[in-house]
Amino acid sequence: MSRTRLSLLSAVALLASLAPLAATGIPAAAATPSQGPADAPLTVANPGFEHGVSGWEFTSGAGVGTNYPHAGNRQAYLDAGSGRKVSQTVTATGRGDYLVSAWIATGGPGARYVLRVDGTTVAERTLPAAANYRRHTLGRIALAPGDRLEIAFESGEGWVNVDDVMISPASPADPRVTSSDPEIVAMFDWAKSKANSWVHLPGTRGPLNADERQTGGIGNAVYGPSYWAGYANRSGYYSRDMAHQLSGAGVLGLHAENKEMLRAFAASATDEHAYYPVWALNFDNRTYLSIDYRDRDVFVREVPAPFELVQKAEEAYRWSGDPAYLDDPALWEFYRHATEEFVTLHDGQKDNGPGVDVAEGTGKGIFQGVASYNETSDEPLAEAGDAIGSQYQAYRAMASLARAKGEHALAARFDDRARDLRTYFNTTWSGTGTGADMVRGYTTDGRALTGWGKENSWFMPMKQIVDPGERREAYLDYIDQQAEGAGRPDNIEALTYLPDTFLTNNRPDTAWKWMRHIYAQKDVQHVNARQGTNGDYPEVSFTLVGQTVQGLLGVTPDAPARTLATQSRLPSGMEWLGVEDLRVGDSVFALRHDTDRRSTLTHTSGTAPYTWEARFPGAHPAVAVDGRVVEATRTEVIDGATYTVVRTRVAPGRTVTIEVR
């Protein structure tokens, strides 16, 4: 008997046996429930085949089995040979663009995954032979009210198993990259579509608390604006992953998702949790993910997370211009608690001297509060490089947000705290060594730790707490060497931080090397077999999107101030790189860099002019703005690097080219 024919289930008997499941007793965050779209969401009936054949059409040689589900207890199957088909047709009630994804495993080549609108094929993929589940996505597909969308899986030379079909709304932005290097174009196209496929359509229902122990979840709920950030076999998103994916989500215009997810974490950072946000939430933006939350005293918590969420909230504010980041009490109180009470409550083991507080972990494991994101280490850390670096950036973000809110005294106080913490780090905390001898953490008994600490190593330069100069450059060399050697992380999601580390420190060639490596590993099985391939870990695609736009193109948005800063970080051999449909606030731009000497910005559409701050590395005696040479130039030193900086207003509909001479 073939792998797929172990069980053919009766829909009637199955539906009768499936009583509604009780919701979990895990607490729900005090977030406001998200509103769904005015039209009923485009919904796949029985997407995981847990209700047998209900909602689907099957030819002979196709059905529902229990032998090899991706999640839950059941999956659809098609036997080998021609003419087998599993399909469902849904009718659009509103107008929109969508992507459709499914987890598919195949015992041979030649099967097809097809989307048809009113009988016409609009997207299709011929599936390779791959016995392990992979997530395949088709779209963007435009639908109008009344359109009939058929989702079909058609047989090939081997067996086919299908599970967990999902419809995602197309992202508000559809950025398009062009370049002299076809690899970055292919990489970005893949990453953009893949990242978009992880976005939930608000108003759809899905399982709660699905994980590797309870693959079908416990209960279900209406999902709010959210996207997958964490293991693809769990029904939720994680603070660490979400923080790292936020910039890519910003490029895609997923501002509603970023805000609702940040707000859900903020609402969970209560006094009873000692101002830690919970580690993960379900996609309803309310229910704590049970695998990581047992009760108010026993839940996963890691010191860098609250600080990263403050930093990323400020970044989301700059992408979107949404005043809620300043005015929403839940968000604002979270920033204040994370940068004040949280630090005070969790600073009691190591004496850092007068005027400096450093948040600490317990050294007792993730359910008691650890100092570092490096969960594979057995070091009893009290203070860690990734935590202190993240605390520094949270102080900077708090100063920026307070300044935007008009609270200038508060902004000045956090500017001072950030400066003092960085000074303390470089003069005392990190020791006097360099490379392998630089301190990257302290144990609960006060021992300084050097050597390779993975996250607590590379976060320090990534968070820019290390002063510029020879010491930082030597440490970046050390990180690159260790990540390529015996200390290399096994999990792909850890490697996704390396491009950020090197891009932030103006090492585009090294960053591009790691981007290419990560992309080349996308079809390799993840170290967690339940997760699927490396490319099916959501962080991979989101970070490649952000690293292309914020990293290689050096885009720094400031929608509230109607300012856009850019800096070319093109690697050697990439002659030019451009992006269209780059959205900041209510404006749309196109940007192109030709090496690091010429940049062109088009303000495609918007309601008001933007100030373009074009940065070029080095001090140049003259620049040309639209061919007009300006002899007197302005230079600025930013984090140790000298730039020639040109500021010019770019009105909607206008294109400006700036070139250094």
N, C-alpha and C positions, 0 to 999 in steps of 0.2 A: 504493500500500500504506500502511495506517495506521501511525502511529508504533509501535504495540504489536505489529505482526504481522511484524516483521523476522526473528524467529527463534523457531521452536517446536522445543524440544529433546527428544530421546529420553531418558527417565529411565535406561534400561538402559545406553545408550552413555555417558551422562554419568557414572553411578556407576562404571562400569568405568574411566573415565579419571581419577578423583579418588583418587589414592594419598594416604595420610596425609602431611601436611607435617611436616618436621623443625622442632623448636622453635628459636627464635632463640638466638644465642649471647650476647645481652645478659645481663649479670649479673642474678641474682635477689636481692632483699633478704633479709636473714636473719630475716624475720618467721616466726612460727609459723603454719603453714597453718590457715586458718579451717575450722571444723567446719560441715558442712551439717546440715539438719534431719533428724530421725529418719526421717521418711517421705521417699520419693524425691521430688525437687522436681517441681513441675508444669512440664513442659518442652514447648515447641513443637518438633516435629521439623522440621529443615531450615528454620529461621526466615528465612534470607536467600535461599532458593531456589537456593543454590549447588549443590545436588544435584538440580537439575531438579524434576520433579514428585513426587519421593519425599516421602511423608508428607502430601500434599495431594490433594484431590479437585477435579477441573476439569470443568466442563460444556463443551459445544462453544462455540467463540468465546472460550475462555480457555486460557491456557497459560503457558509460561515463555519469556522473551525475554532478549536480551543487549544491546539497543539503548539502554536508559535505566535502568540500575540506580542505586539510591541509594548502595549500597556493594557491594564485591565485583564480580562480573561478570554477575550475573543478577538478574532481577526477575520477578514474576508480572504478567500482564496480563489485562484483560478488554476485549473489543471493545465499541464503542458498541451500544446496543440492549438490549432487555429480555431477561431470562432467563439471562444469563451469571452464573456463580458460581465463586469459588475458596474452598475451606473446608477446615478441619481440625478434628477432634474429639479432645480429650484427656480422659482419665479421671483424676479426682482420687483420689489414694491417701491423702490426709490431709484435715484440716479447716482451712480458712483463708479469708481474704479476699484478693482479687487485683485488679490492674489489668492491662489488656492494651493495648499500644501498637503502632502500625504507622506506617511512613512511606508516605504515599500521595500520588500526583500524579494529577490528573484533567484531561481535555480538555473537560469539560462538566459541568453540574450533574446532580443526581438519583441518583448512585450512593449505595450504603449500606454502612456498616460495622456489623456486627451481632454481638452475643454472645447465645447461647442456652444455657440449662442444661436438659438433659433435654427438649429440644424447645420450651421456653418462652423467648421473647425477654425478656432481663433488661436489656439495654442496646443502644442503637442510635444511629447518627448519620447523617443525610443529608449527604453531602459536597458542598462548594461546588466550582465550577470553579476549579482552581488548578494550572497546569502545572508549577510548581516543587514539589518534595517538601515536605510538611508532616507533622509527627508528630501523629497523632490517638490519643487515649487514651479507653478506656471502663472503667468500674468506679467504686467498689469492688463486686466480685462475691463473694458468700459461696458457698463450696463445701464439701460434706461428702464423706466417702469414698464412692466409687462414682459420684458425679455426673459426667455427661458434658457437658463444655463445648465447644460449637461456636464457632469463630472464623470468621466468614464475611465475604466481600467480594462485593457484588452490583452488577451493572452499572447504568449510567445513560445519559444522553444523549450522553456522550462517552467516549473511551477512559479506562481506569483502569489505573494501575500501582501495585503494592504491593511493599514490601520490608521486611526487617529487623523482623519481628514479635517482640515482647518481652513476657514476663509479669513483673510486679513484685509482690512481696508488699505488701499494704496496710500502711501505716505503723502502728506500735503505737498512736500517738495519732491521733485524728481531730478536731482542734480545729475548732470552728464559731464563726464571727464573726457578730454581729448589730449593727446600727447604725441611727441615724437617717439615715445617708447610704447609699443603696443602692450607690453606686460602690465603696466599700471592701468591701462584702459580696461583690460580683461579682468584684472584684480578688482577694480572699483565696481565694474558692472556686476560681477558676481556678489561682492560684499553688499552692495546696495540692495539687490533683490533679496539676498539671504536675510539681511537684517530686517527688511520690511516684512518678510514672511513670519516673523516672530511677534508681530503686533496683533493684539486682540481687538476684535470688533466690539465696541461697547454695547452692552445689552444682550450679548449671547450668554447662554448658560454653559457651565462647565463644572468639572469635578473640583472638590476641595481636598486638600491634603493628600494628593496622589504622590507617592514616592516609591522607592524600590521595595518597601515592606508591604505597602498597600497600593498596588499598582493601579487600581481603579478608583482610588480615593475614598473618602468617607463623606457622603453628602454632596451637594452641588449648590451653586449660587450663580447669580448674575454677575458677570465680569464687568469691571469698569475700564476706563482708559489705562492700558498697561501693555507691557511687552515682556517677553521671556528674558530673564537675566539670571542664569544659573543652569543647573542640569536640566536637560530637555525632558527627562523622565519625572520631573517634579512639577507640581502645579503652582509654581510661585516664582517670585523674584527676590534676589538677595541684595542687600545694601552694598556690599563690595562690588559685585558684578554691575549693578545698576549705576553706581558711581563711575565705573570705568567705561560704561557704554553710553553715558549721557551725552558726550560730545558728538558721537556718531548719530545719536537720536536727534540732536539739535540740527545737524546738517540735513537730516531728513524731514525736519519741521514737525517732529513729534513733541510739540510743546505741551499739549494737554496731557499726554502720557507722562512726560517728565515731571510736571507739576503734581499730578495726582499721586504718583508713586513717592515723590519726595514728601508730600504732605502726609501720606500714610505712615511713612517712617517717623516723621516729626511727631505725629500724634501718639506714637507708641513710646516715645522717649519720656516717660513719666517719672515722677518722684519715686514711685514704688519700684521702678526699674533702675533706680540710681542714675537716671537721665541717659541710660543707654537706649538707643532704638533697638527694636527686635531685629534679629538677623535676617528674617525672611517673612514675607507676606504672601498669601494667596492672591489670585488675580481679581478677587472682588475688592481689593484694596482695603480690606478690613480684618480678615481672619488671619491670625498668626499661623505660619506653616508649622504643623505639629511635629515634624521630625526634628525641628530645631528649637521648639518651645515646649517645655514641660510644665512649668508654672512660673510665677513671678520671680522666684529665686533661682530657678534652674533653666536657663536658656542660653543659647550661643551668643556670645558678645566678644568683640575684638576692638581694642582701643582705637585703631585708626579710623574705624567706620563713622562715628559721629562727626569727626573732623572733616572727613572726605565729603560727607553729605552737605555740610555747611559750604565748603568750597564749591561743590557742584551746583548748589542752589544759586550762588552768585553767578556762576557761568551760565546757568539756564536763564537767569534774569537778563544777562547781556545778549543772549541769542534771541530771546522772545520779546523783551521790553515789557513783559507782563507786570503791572504794578502789584499784583497779588504777592509777589516775592517780598515786597516791603510791607504790605498792608494786612496780609492774612495773619491773624494772631497766632495760629498754630505754628506757622513757619517762623515768625519772628521770635516767639518764645523759645522755640527749639534752638535757633542760632544763639540766643543769649544763654540758655542753659548749657549748651554744648561747649561754649567757650568760657564759661564762668563756673557754675556749680559743678559741672561734670569734672572739670580739671581739679577743683578743690577737693571734691569727694574722693577722687582716685589718685591722690598724691600724698603718700604717707610713709613710704618705705625708704626711698633714697633722698638724702638731703641735697638739694640743688643750689643751696645758698640763698641769700636774701634777694627778694624781688623776682624770683623765677620759680614757676610751678610747672611741673611736667606730669601729665597723666600717666598712670601706671596700670599694669596688669597684675594679676595675682600669682602668676607662675603655676597655676593649678589646672590648666586645661580650658578648652573652649566654652564649656558650660559654666565656668566660674569667672571668666573674663581674662583673656590673654592680651599681652602687650603687642603682639605682632600678627600680621596676616600669614606668617610662615607656620602653618598648622602641622607640618611634618616634623618640625623640630621638637626635641624633648628638653630644650634648654628652659629652665625656670625663669623666664624673663620678667623683670619688673618694668624696665624701660627699653624701647626698641627704636631703631632708626626710622622705620616706617611710621611709627606713632608720633615721634617728635617732629618729623618732617611734615606729616599731615596736620599736626597741631599748629605749626607755623603758617601753613597755607590757610587754615581756618581763621586764624587771627587776621591775616591779610584780607580774606573775604569778608569778615565781620566789619573791618574798617571800611571797605568799599561799600557794603550794603548800608552801613550807618551814614556814610557820607551822602549816598543817593537818597536816603530818607530825610536828610537835613539835620541829623543828629551829629553835629561836627565835633562836639566834645567827646562823645563816645567813639567816633572815628579816630580822633587823635589818640585816645587811650589805647585802642587796639593797634594802631600804627606803632606806638611805643612798645607794646607787648611783643609784636612781631619782630621788631628790630632787636629788642633785648634777648629774645629767645634765640634768634639767629646768631647774635654775638656770643651768647653762652655756649651754643653748640660748637662754634668754630674755635673758641678759645679754651674751652674746658671739657665739654661733654664728649666730643669725638676724639680726644687725646691729641697726641702730637705726631702720630705715625701717619703713613700714607699707604695707599694700596692695601695689601693684605693686613697691614698693621694699624689701619684706621679703626677706631672703636665704632661698633654698630649696635651695641646694646649693653645693658647691665642686668645681672641676675638679682634675685630677691635678697641674696646675701651680700650684694654690693660689688661682685666681681665684674670687671670690664671685659667684654667679649670683642675679639677681632676676628679676622678671617671672613669666610663666605657665609652670609646669612640669607641668601635669596632675597625675599621681599624687604627684610630689614637692611639689606645692602643697597639694592637699586632704587628704593624709594627715596633715599637721602638726596642724591643728585636730581632725581625726577621731580621732587618737591622743592628743589632749588634752595634748600637750606644750607648746602655746602657753598662756601664762598668761591667765586671764580678764581682761577689761577692754576698753577702747576699741580697742586694737591688734588683738585677736583678732576683735572685731566688724567692724572695717574689712577684715580679711583675708577673713572670711566673705562680706562684700559683694563683694569682688573676685573670689572664686571663683565666686560665682553669676553675676556679670557675664560672666566669661570663658567659663564653661560654656554660656552662652546666645549667645555671640558667635562671633567668628572662631576662637577657640581651642577650640571645642567638639569633644570626641572623636568620631571617626567610628563607633567600635564601641560597641554598647549596653552591653556588660559593664563598660566604664569608667564609664558614667553611673550604674551601679547603686551606686557608692560615695557618690554625692551625697546621697541621703536619709540614709544613716548619718552623714555629716559634719554635716548640719544638725540631725538629731535629737539627736546626742550633745551638741550645743551649744545645745539648747533653742530651736530655730527650727522649730517644727512646720509653720508655713504654707509655708515654703520647701521643707522636706522633702516635704510632701504634694504640692506642685507638681511636684516631680521624680518622685515615685512615680506620679502620674497620667500624666506624660509617658512614662515607661518602659512603663507598662501600655498606653497608647494606641499604642505602637510595636510591640506584640508580633507583629502579623501582617505587618509590613514585612520585606522580605528583608534578611537580615544582610549586612554588607559583605563577609564571606567567603561566596561563593555556595554552597560545599560544606556550609556549616553549616545552611542552611535559613533559617527566619525568625528574627527577634530573639527571639521567644518560645520558640523551640526551642534557645536557648542556656541551659543549665541554671541558670546563675547568676541569671538574671532571676527565675525563679519562686522559688528558694530565698531570695533576698534579700528579695523582697516579703513572704514569710511571716515572716521574722525582723523586718523593719522594722515590720510591723503589731503584732506581739506585744511584742518587746523595745523597739521604737521608740515607736509611738503610744500603746501601753498601758503603756510604761515598766516592763516586767517584768524584774526582776533576781533570778534564782533562786539559792538556796544550799541545795541538798538536804542536804549533810553537816551543816550547822548547823540544818536544819529552819527556815529563814527564807525569806520571800518579800517582797521590796521591790517597790513599785509607785509609779508617778508618771504622772499623766495628761499626755500631750502631744497632746491632740486639737487639730487645726487649727481655725481660725475657721469657724463654720458647721456643724461636726459636733457636734451636741448630746450624743450619747452613743455609746459604743462598748463592746462586750462580747465576751468569748470564753468558750466552754465547752470541756470536755475539755482543759484546760491541765495538762500532767503535769510534775511536778517530783519527781525521785526516785521513791518509791513512792506518792506522793499525787496526787490529781486535784483541780483547782480550777475554779471559774467566777469570772470577774472582770468588773466593769462600772464604767466611769467615766461620770459625768454631768458634762459640761464638766470643769473642773479643781477642782471644789469638793465633789464627792460621789463616793465609791467604795464598792463593795459586793463582798465576797469570800465565796464559799462554798467550804468545804473539803468537796468532794463525797465523797471517800473517801480513806482512808489508815490507817496503823498508829499514828500519834502526832500530837499537836498540832503546828502550825507557829506561829512568830511572824510576824505580818504587820506589816511596816514600811510604813505608808502615808504617802507624801510629797505635800505640797500646796505649790505655789509661793507664796512670800510668808510674811510673819509675820501670823498670825491670832490674835486675842485669845482665841478659844474654839473648841472643836470639840464635836461631838455624836457619841457612840458609841452606836449603836442608840437614838438619840433622847435619851440622857442627856448633858446638857451638862457639859463639863469646862472650867472657867475657865482653869486654869493649863495652858499649852501649852509645848511644847518646840520650839525652832528650831535648825536646823543649817545651816551654810554648806558646800555641796558644790560644788567646782570653781567658786567665785565666786558661786553662786546660793543664795539663802536659801529654806529650806523649813520649813514647819510639819510636824513628824514625829510620828506617833502609832504606838506599838507595842502590839500586843495579841495574845494567844494565841487561835488559832482551832482548835478541836478538830474532828476528822472529823465530818461531819454538821451542822456549825454554819454559819450565815450571819451576817456582821457588816457593818454599814454605818457608815461614818465620813463626816462632813460638816463642813466648816469654816464657822464663823459669823462 
